[in-house]
């Protein structure tokens, strides 16, 4: 038997290869970051902060003396309609009020109402059902 196999060298090598493969595959699925400096980050947070429901929530929380935070989680991207979105959380008293998903280019903003609903309550129905778009030939 090969002494390297007995000593476990091949096993360690195999784990290093797996670790590199996992790193490469996870990096391949991350959202592309636009070459605009920190503007995409500011744009994503501003789009969320300026929503009427978010402004009302902020005013209510600040009036109650609570601090409000908006967390942009770049490591928690989500894919909707084949487009990558960053996760933005609106937080007060270490509790997530609502989660938002903003595309890095700022053209898409989705709201996760389920993050703030009491148990058993359904999210509001969309005003227009989302119909899949036909692929262009």
C-alpha positions, 0 to 999 in steps of 0.5 A: 500500500502506498505510504501517502494513502496510509498517512492520510495525505490523499484524504487531506488533498481530496478535501482541499480540492473539494474546498476549492471547488465549493468556493468556485461554484459559490462565487459563480452564483453571486450577483454581478456588482455594477462598476459604479463604486458604492452607488449600487449599495446606496441605490438599493438602500434608498429605494427601500427607505423611500417606499411609502410603507417604509417611511410610515414604519420608520416614523412610527418606530422613531416616534416610539423611540426605537432605532431603525436599521436597514441591512443590505446583505450581499451574501444573501442574494436571491434569484427571481425571474432569472435576475439576481437580487440583494436582500435588504432587511428593515430592522427595529429592536433586533426584529426584522420588520420586512425583507426586500429584494433589490437588483444591483442595477436598481431596476427591480424591487420586490417586497417579502410581506410574509416576513412581517405577518402574524402567524396564519395571516396571508400576504396582500394579493397583487393587483395584477397577476404576474404572467410569464413573458414569452421568450423572444425567438 
